[in-house]
Amino acid sequence: MEARERRALERQEREQRIVDAARALAEAEGWSAVTTRRLADEIGRSQPVLYGHFPDGKVGIVRAVALQGFRDMADVVDTVRAKAGEGEQAKAVVTAYLDFAKRRPAVYEAMFMMPLGLAFGEKSAPPELQSGFASLRDGLSSAHVDGVDAETLTEVAWSAMHGIAMLTRDGRLRPRARTARIAALVGLLTPG
């Protein structure tokens, strides 16, 4: 391996260590605990090293966590969709989405609730966002509402799933009604 290639690989690995450390710290203590100083200590580097990877500091690091979260979510959705039987894909996707939000609350927060300048629904959106949206759209392909295109229907379903995820996280929904909520949403999306 050439020296330049080795340095590029080392840089990529160091950047991934920063992102992993930020995600782990946020999952354990919340995003307020994630600072460049704390991350530098976690990975055994100086703060200038972090800024060398992420010039906009914490915002850039959180953005990297969010983009990785979209890749992970798309993988989860694609996996459950592939395993689901005919007519069960929408339920599998809704369930997987809600499970992802519950299992990875800090990543979910970075993806959907922190101001990161990530444009949704735009051609300029990063590929990770486009892929995440496409996975949801494809997983909800059995959804149908007369006169509503697939992208709009996916946005509506996504909005409903996000609302359920947030209200569940905040303890505002009855835990025992989770299965019924999923069934109701899927029933609204896939009439007939």
Contacts in CASP RR format, 6 or more apart in sequence:
PFRMAT RR
TARGET T0000
AUTHOR 0000-0000-0000
METHOD contacts of the structure
MODEL  1
MEARERRALERQEREQRIVDAARALAEAEGWSAVTTRRLADEIGRSQPVL
YGHFPDGKVGIVRAVALQGFRDMADVVDTVRAKAGEGEQAKAVVTAYLDF
AKRRPAVYEAMFMMPLGLAFGEKSAPPELQSGFASLRDGLSSAHVDGVDA
ETLTEVAWSAMHGIAMLTRDGRLRPRARTARIAALVGLLTPG
1 9 0 8 1.000
11 53 0 8 1.000
14 43 0 8 1.000
14 45 0 8 1.000
14 49 0 8 1.000
14 53 0 8 1.000
15 53 0 8 1.000
15 54 0 8 1.000
15 64 0 8 1.000
17 43 0 8 1.000
18 39 0 8 1.000
18 43 0 8 1.000
18 50 0 8 1.000
18 53 0 8 1.000
18 54 0 8 1.000
18 61 0 8 1.000
18 64 0 8 1.000
19 61 0 8 1.000
19 64 0 8 1.000
19 65 0 8 1.000
19 68 0 8 1.000
21 39 0 8 1.000
21 42 0 8 1.000
21 43 0 8 1.000
22 34 0 8 1.000
22 39 0 8 1.000
22 61 0 8 1.000
22 62 0 8 1.000
22 64 0 8 1.000
22 65 0 8 1.000
23 65 0 8 1.000
23 68 0 8 1.000
23 106 0 8 1.000
23 107 0 8 1.000
25 33 0 8 1.000
25 34 0 8 1.000
25 38 0 8 1.000
25 39 0 8 1.000
25 42 0 8 1.000
26 33 0 8 1.000
26 34 0 8 1.000
26 65 0 8 1.000
26 106 0 8 1.000
26 107 0 8 1.000
26 109 0 8 1.000
26 110 0 8 1.000
27 104 0 8 1.000
27 105 0 8 1.000
27 106 0 8 1.000
27 107 0 8 1.000
30 106 0 8 1.000
31 62 0 8 1.000
31 106 0 8 1.000
31 109 0 8 1.000
31 110 0 8 1.000
31 114 0 8 1.000
34 58 0 8 1.000
34 61 0 8 1.000
34 62 0 8 1.000
35 58 0 8 1.000
36 47 0 8 1.000
36 50 0 8 1.000
36 51 0 8 1.000
36 57 0 8 1.000
36 58 0 8 1.000
36 61 0 8 1.000
37 47 0 8 1.000
39 50 0 8 1.000
39 61 0 8 1.000
40 46 0 8 1.000
40 47 0 8 1.000
40 49 0 8 1.000
40 50 0 8 1.000
50 57 0 8 1.000
50 61 0 8 1.000
51 57 0 8 1.000
54 60 0 8 1.000
54 61 0 8 1.000
54 64 0 8 1.000
59 116 0 8 1.000
60 116 0 8 1.000
62 110 0 8 1.000
62 114 0 8 1.000
62 116 0 8 1.000
63 110 0 8 1.000
63 116 0 8 1.000
63 117 0 8 1.000
63 118 0 8 1.000
65 106 0 8 1.000
65 107 0 8 1.000
65 110 0 8 1.000
66 107 0 8 1.000
66 110 0 8 1.000
66 111 0 8 1.000
66 114 0 8 1.000
66 116 0 8 1.000
66 118 0 8 1.000
67 118 0 8 1.000
67 126 0 8 1.000
67 128 0 8 1.000
67 129 0 8 1.000
68 107 0 8 1.000
68 128 0 8 1.000
69 104 0 8 1.000
69 107 0 8 1.000
69 110 0 8 1.000
69 111 0 8 1.000
69 128 0 8 1.000
70 111 0 8 1.000
70 126 0 8 1.000
70 128 0 8 1.000
70 129 0 8 1.000
70 131 0 8 1.000
70 132 0 8 1.000
71 128 0 8 1.000
71 131 0 8 1.000
71 132 0 8 1.000
72 100 0 8 1.000
72 104 0 8 1.000
72 107 0 8 1.000
73 97 0 8 1.000
73 100 0 8 1.000
73 111 0 8 1.000
73 132 0 8 1.000
73 135 0 8 1.000
74 128 0 8 1.000
74 131 0 8 1.000
74 132 0 8 1.000
74 134 0 8 1.000
74 135 0 8 1.000
76 96 0 8 1.000
76 99 0 8 1.000
76 100 0 8 1.000
77 93 0 8 1.000
77 96 0 8 1.000
77 97 0 8 1.000
77 132 0 8 1.000
77 135 0 8 1.000
77 136 0 8 1.000
77 139 0 8 1.000
78 135 0 8 1.000
78 138 0 8 1.000
79 96 0 8 1.000
80 92 0 8 1.000
80 93 0 8 1.000
80 95 0 8 1.000
80 96 0 8 1.000
81 89 0 8 1.000
81 92 0 8 1.000
81 93 0 8 1.000
81 135 0 8 1.000
81 138 0 8 1.000
81 139 0 8 1.000
83 92 0 8 1.000
84 91 0 8 1.000
84 92 0 8 1.000
84 93 0 8 1.000
87 142 0 8 1.000
87 190 0 8 1.000
89 139 0 8 1.000
89 140 0 8 1.000
89 141 0 8 1.000
89 142 0 8 1.000
90 139 0 8 1.000
90 140 0 8 1.000
90 142 0 8 1.000
90 143 0 8 1.000
90 186 0 8 1.000
90 189 0 8 1.000
90 190 0 8 1.000
91 182 0 8 1.000
91 183 0 8 1.000
91 186 0 8 1.000
92 139 0 8 1.000
93 136 0 8 1.000
93 139 0 8 1.000
93 140 0 8 1.000
94 157 0 8 1.000
94 161 0 8 1.000
94 182 0 8 1.000
94 185 0 8 1.000
94 186 0 8 1.000
95 182 0 8 1.000
97 136 0 8 1.000
97 161 0 8 1.000
97 165 0 8 1.000
98 161 0 8 1.000
98 164 0 8 1.000
98 165 0 8 1.000
98 168 0 8 1.000
98 178 0 8 1.000
98 182 0 8 1.000
100 108 0 8 1.000
101 108 0 8 1.000
101 161 0 8 1.000
101 162 0 8 1.000
101 165 0 8 1.000
101 168 0 8 1.000
101 169 0 8 1.000
102 165 0 8 1.000
102 168 0 8 1.000
102 169 0 8 1.000
105 169 0 8 1.000
108 165 0 8 1.000
110 116 0 8 1.000
112 162 0 8 1.000
118 125 0 8 1.000
118 126 0 8 1.000
118 129 0 8 1.000
119 125 0 8 1.000
119 129 0 8 1.000
120 129 0 8 1.000
120 133 0 8 1.000
121 129 0 8 1.000
121 133 0 8 1.000
125 133 0 8 1.000
133 154 0 8 1.000
133 158 0 8 1.000
136 154 0 8 1.000
136 157 0 8 1.000
136 158 0 8 1.000
137 150 0 8 1.000
137 151 0 8 1.000
137 154 0 8 1.000
140 150 0 8 1.000
140 153 0 8 1.000
140 154 0 8 1.000
140 157 0 8 1.000
140 189 0 8 1.000
141 150 0 8 1.000
142 189 0 8 1.000
142 190 0 8 1.000
143 150 0 8 1.000
143 153 0 8 1.000
143 154 0 8 1.000
143 157 0 8 1.000
143 189 0 8 1.000
143 190 0 8 1.000
144 153 0 8 1.000
144 189 0 8 1.000
144 190 0 8 1.000
144 191 0 8 1.000
145 153 0 8 1.000
145 189 0 8 1.000
145 191 0 8 1.000
148 156 0 8 1.000
153 189 0 8 1.000
157 185 0 8 1.000
157 189 0 8 1.000
160 185 0 8 1.000
161 185 0 8 1.000
164 173 0 8 1.000
164 181 0 8 1.000
164 185 0 8 1.000
167 173 0 8 1.000
168 175 0 8 1.000
168 178 0 8 1.000
173 181 0 8 1.000
END
